[in-house]
Amino acid sequence: MCIRDSDKALGKLQKCFAIVKKAFGEQHPRLAKILKLTALAHLINREPEKAIEELKKAERIEAAVLGETHAEYVTTLAELGRAYISCGDPDTSLEYLNKCLKIQEATFGQNHPDYAETLMILGEVYRRKGDLKKCLENFLQVEGIMKKAAGEVHPTYAGILQFIGSLYLQQRDTEKALEYFLRSEKIQAKLFGESDPEYGRTLQSIGMAYSNLGKTDKALEYYTRSLKIQSQTVGNNHPEYAYTLLDIAEQLINLKNYPKALENLNTSLKILETQSGEPNLEFARNLELIGRIYFDQSLPTEALPYFTRCEEAIRSTIGIDNIKYVEIAIHLSFIQSQLSKPALAKEFIATALKYFEQYPEEKANPLYQVAILQVKKLEESNTT
């Protein structure tokens, strides 16, 4: 349902509500159903507060008429949980979802797909609250339920494995992430074949895990397989295709295969410049990688324009108050120093140090020691 259709639906639902209310009174299950459909239309219109208002009316009717163990009442609790997520109120969302979960557990136990679905919604709430550990606990429980309910060769089960892998990756447990990605990949290959876009995204995740583990050859293998699928599905001029070229180029840089890496990066940059519109972080990453190739080969003059454009792209997208900007500032300090421009070198390193002073916990990052060494080098050059 699109927004225009939902506006029409709201008008018809209001008329329907008035007719049913006149025929059956204010406490009838049909009214609750209409209220829930009205809430759905409000959610499509991005009006979660209005949706909550309608869902609460439905909840009161269903509690009074159907009772608090009825399936319709439980569904309404879950929908209220989702609506509060949309409102940016995770705490109230948790209240409704935990109440829903408690009723489901008492009604049909902990091994039912509906119970698993509520656990997944709860997991999403915990993820948004930044509690990845609790989110992971929920999805590991879901995995066990869906394995019994749907079997291992099922798209839902494969999707759950993929999501669990991403949670492990976010928690930097890359070995565990890889295990889940590989399990998901095996199922998807059976279900969809090896030319499916979703299968290609899983290959991308596997490549990322191998890259994080420092297994460059394996990362290249999976990124290349993913690129082949993207070429067949989204085409060679799509941003997703460009992003995979970036991943491949990064591995090639690690292998010191600069010519091939540069070929990939020039292709991806051309795609992103024509397809993406405004600069984004992947565009900045593209510029950074080209700059790195020249920097690693002690070619500061060639590296400078790419790192400068990268700095501008990061500044315009996420600002300067982040570790990514600091990394680029340190690179620019080194480059300006190599180009015998100490004033600019000091300016960039001062920006980096200001960030570390503002966020002392970030001093554990190896970039802090790199910045300190650069300061010492600049001071020494002043005294000679």
Buried (B, 14 or more C-beta within 10 A) or exposed (E): EEEEEBEEBBEEBEEBBEEBBEEEEEEBBBBBBBBBBBBBBBBBBEBBEBBBBBBBBBBBBBBEBBEEEBBBBBBBBBBBBBBBBBBEBBEBBBBBBBBBBEBBBEBEEEEBBBBBBBBBBBBBBBBEBEBBEBBBBBBBBBBEBBBEBBEBEBEBBBBBBBBBBBBBBEBEBBEBBBBBBBBBBBBBBEBBEEEBBBBBBBBBBBBBBBBBBEBBEBBBBBBBBBBBBBBEBBEEEBBBBBBBBBBBBBBBBBEEBBEEBBBBBEBBBEBBEEEBEEBBEBBBBBBBBBBBBBBEEEBBEBBBEBBBBBBBBBBEBBEBEEBBBBBBBBBBBBBBBBBEBBEBBBBBBBBBBBBBEEBEEBEEBEBBEBBBEBBEBBEEEEEE
